[in-house]
Structures are given as structure tokens and as C-alpha cells.
């Protein structure tokens, strides 16, 4: 399977950035990527105060290469870069070796799992 990783640093991001990214992912980005042709799965990952990342699995190498090329043109001005206050630190194609799907499935967002104490990066 074909993957793409896009990462930003949260080291110097303003307080509340990760909370804002959760909201953006749930409210706007989810809808945008749910309808994106050529995308099988997209996840958003983060390590508080360290990094935020989009990880994508595409239907083909060509589909992800097309998305990567178009994103690289706008990466510095993308919503993620604007919320974080800095450009991406990594845009990298990769191979997804395996994916396990379980009956429990996925929730579309982890936003509701966080309280006020998680508002810091």
C-alpha cells in the first residue's frame, strides 16, 4: 500500500494549538478528506508539544504522488501551517506494510476525549 506522511513541529506552537488542530480535524479537514478521490485512509496523529502529523494511505502510488505534488505547492499556507504557526518539517512518501481492521472500528475524532487540561500543545 502507498502512504504519505506530512508532519509539523509543535515545539514552538502557541498554547492551545493542539486543541485547535483537533477542532479543525473534526470540523473541516474530516469532510475535505472523506471525499478525496484516491484516498483509502487518513489519520491525524500528534505528540503533545512535539509534533502533529497527517498519515495517508492511498489507492495507488500515482494518486498519492498527485496529492503530494499539489500539497507541496500550498503546504506553507495550509490550514495546518496557519494553526501551528510554521511550515511542515516533513513530507514523505512511504510504504504501508499492513493495516489491521477490527470490529470495534474507528471514531471520526478524539476531540471529545480531551478536557481543559489538554489545551496545551
Secondary structure, 3 states (H helix, E strand, C coil): CEEEEEEEECCCCCCCHHHHHHHHHHHHHHHHHHCCCCEEEEEEEEECCCEEEEEEEECCHHHHHHHHHHHHHHHHHCHHHHHHCCCCCEEEEEECCCCCCCCCCCCCCCHHHCCHHHCCC
